[in-house]
Every structure is written in structure tokens, then in C-alpha cells.
Amino acid sequence: MQLLEVPPKSGYLWLRQGIWLFRKNPLAIMSLLFAYMFGTLVISFVPIIGGPVLLVLVPGLSVGFMAACRDIIKNKQVLPQVLLDGFRGHGKDIARRLLVLGGYYMAATIAAYLISSLFNGSELINNLLFDGNVNRDEIMNGTAGLIAAIAFAIAYIPVAMLFWFAPVLVAWHDITPVKAIFFSWTACTRNFRAFVVYALCVMLLAAAASMILTIIMAVLGVFQYAILLVSPLSLLFAAIIYCSFYASYRGCFGVQEIGALDPNVSPPEA
């Protein structure tokens, strides 16, 4: 493992590679995403402990998405059970470390929630994190709720930096959870400009897709069916973002094993 400092334009490249990776096997990526959503929905139904348990499992499940991306690039078959690769594919010790990392992630996320709870509307964030039963209108129609949501998003940025690479570092590089968190933070801060470009590209892509969808619905006069178009588009966007996570890991840590010689297999480099 070699921690690299990449140029700002790498942020754009990560998103581009995420799109390329999704197009390579969209069915596999969407199947994993649906399996993940179904699993999280089932867990969220468990009273009291459902939300915390879900937060503990998130880092381990993210390794499954990374493993799927790696296998897709290598032209390997990807089955839904790869989602559990972090817990089943690297031995009991790694599985235990991922659960410990999940405990740290839960604590950090709750800390971000507590910060946002200083603002009005914290009940909406609580429902969103632990119950999953808040809808978009509840947040957007209340100014206090919107402020709380923005506060949580800002407070969550350091959490994302701490855990962006930590799960895969624990699973694939045999690093302890604390060291993985440190290396993840270091990678994000060292390549902060690239991540800013990445975030801007993601927001630009989301805005462009939303604008195009709005124009299409306006021309066709089908705004009443917007949810039928927005939901699939949101899933597609989420799938691309998950794929771009692997590209950022490959870029920041000099991972080259996926660089096949076949030009039709190698991801775009510029």
C-alpha cells in the first residue's frame, strides 16, 4: 500500500471511472444495491436496536461493494453474496475488526447527530438515522428541519473523511481499525483538493440530471408521475457514486492490480 498525493483533476477522473465501471456491469451493481437496500430496510424494522446495528454493519457492507467493483473490472462473476465479503471472505479476525470499526462509525455518526441536534428539527434527523421513516417533504417544508439537515451534513463531513477508506484498509490491507481511520483521514486531507473537485462534479452531475428530467417532464406534461422517474434516477446515481468510491481508493493508494493490459478493460485514465 502506497499513499499518494494526486492532482485536483483526479476528482473528476474518479467520477468518470465510476460511470465507466457502472456501465461495465450495471445489472450486478444494481442487484447489489437492491440487496443492500432490502437488508437495511429489514434491519431498520427491529425496534430500538435496528438503527445502531445498521450503523455498525455499514463499514463491513461497504467492503462488499468494493469487492464487487474489483471483480467487475477483472471480468469475474459478481453474485449478491459478495455484499458480505467483508465478513466472510477474510477470516474471523478481519470480520471482528470490521465490527469494531463499525462501532467507531456508529459513535462518530451519533456525535455528528448530537452536533446537529443543537439546532431545531433534530427529531427529523433522529427519524432519518434510526427509524428511516422521514420523508423529503417533512424536511423541506420546515425551515428548522432544513437547518438541522444542513447542520448534520456539515458535521458528517469529518466522519466521511475518517471512514472513507477505513473499511477496505482493514479488510484488504490487514490494518487495525484505529490505524485505518488514521490513514483514511490522512488520504482525504492530503488529497483534499481532489475531493473538492469530486464533490463539485457529483453535484454538477446531479443538478444536470435533475434539470434534464424537469425539462422532459415539462415538455411531456407528466409532473404527476415524477416519482416514477425520480426514484430510478436516484438509484442509478447512487450506484455510480458507489462505483466511484473504488476509483478514489485505487487513485489515492496506488492500487494497480486492476490495470489490465487490454485497453477495453482498463478504466479511463484521463
KOLFI-213455 format. One line per field, with one value per residue (C-alpha): chain; x, y, z; residue in one letter; residue number from 1. Coordinates in nm, 3 decimals. Example, Ala and Ser with C-alpha at 12.3 -4.5 7.8 and 13.67 -1.06 7.14 Angstrom:
2
unit <- (A,A)
xx <- (1.230,1.367)
yy <- (-0.450,-0.106)
zz <- (0.780,0.714)
code <- (a,s)
pos <- (1,2)
This chain:
270
unit <- (A,A,A,A,A,A,A,A,A,A,A,A,A,A,A,A,A,A,A,A,A,A,A,A,A,A,A,A,A,A,A,A,A,A,A,A,A,A,A,A,A,A,A,A,A,A,A,A,A,A,A,A,A,A,A,A,A,A,A,A,A,A,A,A,A,A,A,A,A,A,A,A,A,A,A,A,A,A,A,A,A,A,A,A,A,A,A,A,A,A,A,A,A,A,A,A,A,A,A,A,A,A,A,A,A,A,A,A,A,A,A,A,A,A,A,A,A,A,A,A,A,A,A,A,A,A,A,A,A,A,A,A,A,A,A,A,A,A,A,A,A,A,A,A,A,A,A,A,A,A,A,A,A,A,A,A,A,A,A,A,A,A,A,A,A,A,A,A,A,A,A,A,A,A,A,A,A,A,A,A,A,A,A,A,A,A,A,A,A,A,A,A,A,A,A,A,A,A,A,A,A,A,A,A,A,A,A,A,A,A,A,A,A,A,A,A,A,A,A,A,A,A,A,A,A,A,A,A,A,A,A,A,A,A,A,A,A,A,A,A,A,A,A,A,A,A,A,A,A,A,A,A,A,A,A,A,A,A,A,A,A,A,A,A,A,A,A,A,A,A)
xx <- (0.000,0.132,-0.047,-0.033,-0.096,-0.299,-0.376,-0.716,-0.835,-0.831,-1.164,-1.321,-1.142,-1.286,-1.640,-1.569,-1.427,-1.733,-1.956,-1.732,-1.742,-2.120,-2.162,-1.939,-2.189,-2.495,-2.704,-2.457,-2.422,-2.798,-2.858,-2.614,-2.775,-3.123,-2.992,-2.831,-3.149,-3.364,-3.127,-3.111,-3.490,-3.532,-3.280,-3.441,-3.768,-3.606,-3.721,-3.466,-3.150,-3.219,-3.063,-2.745,-2.693,-2.725,-2.460,-2.224,-2.267,-2.219,-1.835,-1.834,-2.103,-1.912,-1.625,-1.869,-1.933,-1.560,-1.505,-1.777,-1.613,-1.277,-1.429,-1.622,-1.305,-1.139,-1.436,-1.532,-1.886,-2.048,-2.320,-2.530,-2.347,-2.034,-2.203,-2.096,-1.737,-1.604,-1.744,-1.698,-1.408,-1.113,-1.138,-1.289,-1.023,-1.097,-1.471,-1.420,-1.211,-1.481,-1.739,-1.509,-1.471,-1.849,-1.872,-1.642,-1.853,-2.172,-2.016,-1.890,-2.226,-2.410,-2.164,-2.248,-2.616,-2.566,-2.397,-2.687,-2.931,-2.813,-3.038,-3.415,-3.559,-3.326,-3.620,-3.624,-3.258,-3.324,-3.601,-3.385,-3.088,-3.258,-3.611,-3.582,-3.943,-3.900,-3.994,-3.844,-4.142,-4.109,-3.757,-3.804,-4.132,-3.986,-3.714,-3.590,-3.573,-3.383,-3.131,-3.085,-3.035,-2.772,-2.603,-2.588,-2.448,-2.169,-2.098,-2.084,-1.803,-1.525,-1.694,-1.690,-1.321,-1.237,-1.418,-1.394,-1.113,-1.103,-1.317,-1.120,-0.790,-0.897,-1.021,-0.762,-0.450,-0.474,-0.462,-0.612,-0.928,-0.753,-0.469,-0.719,-0.910,-0.585,-0.477,-0.822,-0.812,-0.458,-0.552,-0.854,-0.668,-0.365,-0.592,-0.847,-0.846,-0.919,-1.212,-1.344,-1.336,-1.502,-1.781,-1.835,-1.854,-2.106,-2.322,-2.294,-2.398,-2.692,-2.801,-2.772,-2.971,-3.239,-3.261,-3.289,-3.557,-3.752,-3.741,-3.857,-4.148,-4.243,-4.245,-4.447,-4.670,-4.623,-4.520,-4.776,-4.564,-4.238,-4.183,-4.182,-3.883,-3.705,-3.674,-3.496,-3.275,-3.179,-3.085,-2.880,-2.700,-2.630,-2.487,-2.245,-2.132,-2.064,-1.855,-1.657,-1.560,-1.344,-1.186,-1.091,-0.935,-0.738,-0.619,-0.519,-0.345,-0.169,-0.364,-0.266,-0.371,-0.686,-0.492,-0.544,-0.336,-0.644,-0.740,-1.105,-1.078,-0.866,-1.066,-1.021,-0.711,-0.773)
yy <- (0.000,0.340,0.659,0.900,1.271,1.316,1.631,1.801,1.674,1.322,1.403,1.429,1.111,0.916,1.005,0.927,0.587,0.528,0.581,0.355,0.084,0.100,0.070,-0.237,-0.440,-0.235,-0.542,-0.663,-0.320,-0.260,-0.609,-0.537,-0.200,-0.355,-0.630,-0.366,-0.157,-0.460,-0.569,-0.224,-0.198,-0.528,-0.430,-0.088,-0.260,-0.403,-0.183,0.023,-0.159,-0.163,0.176,0.127,-0.225,-0.093,0.172,-0.093,-0.306,-0.024,-0.038,-0.415,-0.399,-0.126,-0.373,-0.588,-0.307,-0.252,-0.625,-0.622,-0.331,-0.510,-0.830,-0.649,-0.489,-0.831,-0.970,-1.204,-1.310,-1.097,-1.254,-1.083,-1.267,-1.065,-0.795,-0.998,-1.035,-0.818,-1.050,-1.385,-1.358,-1.261,-1.465,-1.413,-1.166,-0.925,-0.965,-0.875,-0.571,-0.454,-0.478,-0.277,-0.023,-0.022,0.063,0.359,0.463,0.444,0.659,0.916,0.932,0.978,1.255,1.428,1.387,1.539,1.840,1.885,1.844,2.181,2.318,2.289,2.000,1.737,1.497,1.475,1.376,1.119,0.962,0.966,0.797,0.547,0.493,0.566,0.690,1.059,1.184,1.460,1.692,1.684,1.822,2.069,2.216,2.310,2.572,2.433,2.084,2.207,2.388,2.073,1.864,2.105,2.109,1.730,1.722,1.961,1.774,1.446,1.561,1.476,1.140,1.065,1.155,0.928,0.628,0.682,0.430,0.269,-0.041,-0.153,-0.082,-0.309,-0.586,-0.583,-0.446,-0.612,-0.281,-0.225,-0.010,0.283,0.287,0.252,0.555,0.750,0.655,0.736,1.082,1.137,1.033,1.264,1.564,1.511,1.493,1.745,1.943,1.630,1.550,1.905,1.861,1.522,1.672,1.954,1.706,1.494,1.799,1.915,1.573,1.564,1.915,1.838,1.516,1.695,1.977,1.738,1.537,1.855,1.970,1.630,1.622,1.980,1.902,1.584,1.732,1.438,1.604,1.389,1.086,1.244,0.988,0.710,0.875,1.026,0.700,0.501,0.800,0.830,0.461,0.497,0.797,0.613,0.317,0.540,0.705,0.367,0.270,0.592,0.504,0.223,0.458,0.700,0.416,0.300,0.654,0.751,0.428,0.339,0.018,-0.112,-0.476,-0.390,-0.229,-0.495,-0.470,-0.499,-0.139,-0.245,-0.350,-0.076,0.215,0.560,0.740,1.090)
zz <- (0.000,-0.101,-0.005,-0.298,-0.339,-0.656,-0.859,-0.821,-1.161,-1.017,-0.853,-1.197,-1.304,-1.008,-1.108,-1.471,-1.374,-1.157,-1.460,-1.668,-1.401,-1.370,-1.747,-1.747,-1.542,-1.444,-1.359,-1.095,-0.934,-0.924,-0.783,-0.501,-0.436,-0.415,-0.184,0.037,0.048,0.130,0.406,0.563,0.545,0.730,0.998,1.043,1.137,1.452,1.741,1.936,1.822,1.447,1.375,1.580,1.444,1.090,1.155,1.293,0.979,0.727,0.707,0.657,0.389,0.208,0.162,-0.033,-0.280,-0.319,-0.378,-0.642,-0.824,-0.815,-0.953,-1.226,-1.356,-1.356,-1.555,-1.272,-1.197,-0.927,-0.712,-0.440,-0.161,-0.239,-0.030,0.276,0.154,0.434,0.699,0.524,0.283,0.504,0.822,1.164,1.277,0.991,1.049,1.414,1.320,1.080,1.358,1.585,1.305,1.276,1.644,1.589,1.289,1.493,1.767,1.515,1.338,1.667,1.757,1.428,1.511,1.856,1.698,1.458,1.749,1.876,1.602,1.589,1.399,1.543,1.569,1.190,1.184,1.457,1.250,0.940,1.112,1.337,1.206,0.835,0.825,0.748,0.405,0.199,0.242,0.621,0.593,0.311,0.439,0.777,0.798,1.129,0.985,0.682,0.903,1.111,0.798,0.667,1.009,1.011,0.657,0.758,1.081,0.889,0.657,0.908,0.971,0.599,0.581,0.874,0.730,0.352,0.308,0.653,0.581,0.278,0.454,0.740,0.511,0.232,0.397,0.740,0.927,1.271,1.285,1.454,1.200,0.914,1.039,1.063,0.710,0.573,0.731,0.604,0.250,0.246,0.386,0.163,-0.142,-0.019,-0.345,-0.545,-0.315,-0.355,-0.733,-0.691,-0.478,-0.727,-1.015,-0.825,-0.752,-1.113,-1.241,-1.000,-1.100,-1.471,-1.437,-1.234,-1.488,-1.781,-1.600,-1.520,-1.882,-2.007,-1.762,-1.853,-2.225,-2.176,-1.906,-1.671,-1.345,-1.162,-1.246,-1.132,-0.856,-1.116,-1.283,-0.984,-0.789,-1.064,-1.141,-0.774,-0.762,-1.079,-0.933,-0.606,-0.798,-0.988,-0.664,-0.504,-0.807,-0.782,-0.424,-0.559,-0.813,-0.534,-0.333,-0.635,-0.704,-0.350,-0.257,-0.581,-0.633,-0.974,-0.977,-1.170,-1.454,-1.718,-2.034,-2.252,-2.341,-2.342,-1.978,-1.823,-1.678,-1.830,-1.709,-1.842)
code <- (m,q,l,l,e,v,p,p,k,s,g,y,l,w,l,r,q,g,i,w,l,f,r,k,n,p,l,a,i,m,s,l,l,f,a,y,m,f,g,t,l,v,i,s,f,v,p,i,i,g,g,p,v,l,l,v,l,v,p,g,l,s,v,g,f,m,a,a,c,r,d,i,i,k,n,k,q,v,l,p,q,v,l,l,d,g,f,r,g,h,g,k,d,i,a,r,r,l,l,v,l,g,g,y,y,m,a,a,t,i,a,a,y,l,i,s,s,l,f,n,g,s,e,l,i,n,n,l,l,f,d,g,n,v,n,r,d,e,i,m,n,g,t,a,g,l,i,a,a,i,a,f,a,i,a,y,i,p,v,a,m,l,f,w,f,a,p,v,l,v,a,w,h,d,i,t,p,v,k,a,i,f,f,s,w,t,a,c,t,r,n,f,r,a,f,v,v,y,a,l,c,v,m,l,l,a,a,a,a,s,m,i,l,t,i,i,m,a,v,l,g,v,f,q,y,a,i,l,l,v,s,p,l,s,l,l,f,a,a,i,i,y,c,s,f,y,a,s,y,r,g,c,f,g,v,q,e,i,g,a,l,d,p,n,v,s,p,p,e,a)
pos <- (1,2,3,4,5,6,7,8,9,10,11,12,13,14,15,16,17,18,19,20,21,22,23,24,25,26,27,28,29,30,31,32,33,34,35,36,37,38,39,40,41,42,43,44,45,46,47,48,49,50,51,52,53,54,55,56,57,58,59,60,61,62,63,64,65,66,67,68,69,70,71,72,73,74,75,76,77,78,79,80,81,82,83,84,85,86,87,88,89,90,91,92,93,94,95,96,97,98,99,100,101,102,103,104,105,106,107,108,109,110,111,112,113,114,115,116,117,118,119,120,121,122,123,124,125,126,127,128,129,130,131,132,133,134,135,136,137,138,139,140,141,142,143,144,145,146,147,148,149,150,151,152,153,154,155,156,157,158,159,160,161,162,163,164,165,166,167,168,169,170,171,172,173,174,175,176,177,178,179,180,181,182,183,184,185,186,187,188,189,190,191,192,193,194,195,196,197,198,199,200,201,202,203,204,205,206,207,208,209,210,211,212,213,214,215,216,217,218,219,220,221,222,223,224,225,226,227,228,229,230,231,232,233,234,235,236,237,238,239,240,241,242,243,244,245,246,247,248,249,250,251,252,253,254,255,256,257,258,259,260,261,262,263,264,265,266,267,268,269,270)
